[in-house]
Amino acid sequence: GDSVTQMEGPVTLSEEAFLTINCTYTATGYPSLFWYVQYPGEGLQLLLKATKADDKGSNKGFEATYRKETTSFHLEKGSVQVSDSAVYFCALPSSNFGNEKLTFGTGTRLTIIP
Amino acid sequence: NAGVTQTPKFRVLKTGQSMTLLCAQDMNHEYMYWYRQDPGMGLRLIHYSVGEGTTAKGEVPDGYNVSRLKKQNFLLGLESAAPSQTSVYFCASDSLAGAAYEQYFGPGTRLTVT
């Protein structure tokens, strides 16, 4: 079935460091891809998305490019801030449930140190 | 605009007790979902609904029941709680308009079963 694999966490970085969180996927065809973020004590919220190959999603300084050649959708940010500390989830629609549901990765916890 | 709300926020149950978690959304979304979040497991779908009066099983439905009598409400029931159901439960809704897959999450319910 469709699935996503995220890099294991936790990830700890200093403020202003460069961030990469890896995500690779297995799917039939070329589904839309998503990054969700969960801030402490809150539910998940959509961070960015890409709906077709070679698209780049961006929001709040984060970017991710849909690369079908490597089946990847890595999340990047050039200069992280303390406020970026959160858990990040990669996701894709699951054909196992008629594309009505999202399959989430296990999440990567990011901590930014001042 | 409240978005997605969940009640209660916290609950402690004894093994064998029952309870109902309530999810409400004010965005007129057709699709609603119940997930559980456990350390290292990401989010796993329990049940979902594609419209008023409908429900469907997700990945981990055993031990739970759901009802969607009104479009804005989605109830999750535990008939006989077990320690394995200790988790954080999230409700989400989506319009799936244009296959957007932007799920809106509630703040979560932390359930402990002793």
Contacts between the chains, C-beta under 8 A, distances in Angstrom:
chain1	res1	chain2	res2	distance
A	32	B	99	6.9
A	32	B	101	6.2
A	34	B	101	6.5
A	36	B	103	7.9
A	41	B	107	7.5
A	42	B	105	8.0
A	42	B	107	6.0
A	42	B	108	7.7
A	43	B	4	7.3
A	43	B	90	5.4
A	43	B	92	7.4
A	43	B	105	3.0
A	43	B	106	5.3
A	43	B	107	5.3
A	43	B	108	5.7
A	44	B	43	7.5
A	44	B	90	7.2
A	44	B	92	7.6
A	44	B	103	7.4
A	44	B	105	4.7
A	45	B	104	7.8
A	45	B	105	6.7
A	46	B	102	4.9
A	46	B	103	7.3
A	49	B	101	7.4
A	49	B	102	7.8
A	89	B	42	6.7
A	89	B	43	7.2
A	93	B	99	7.5
A	93	B	101	5.9
A	97	B	45	7.7
A	97	B	48	7.6
A	97	B	56	7.7
A	97	B	58	7.3
A	99	B	99	7.4
A	100	B	31	6.5
A	100	B	48	7.0
A	100	B	50	6.1
A	100	B	96	7.0
A	101	B	33	6.9
A	101	B	45	5.7
A	101	B	48	6.1
A	101	B	58	6.9
A	102	B	101	6.1
A	102	B	103	6.4
A	104	B	42	4.8
A	104	B	43	4.5
A	105	B	42	5.8
A	106	B	40	6.2
A	106	B	41	6.5
A	106	B	42	4.0
A	107	B	42	5.3
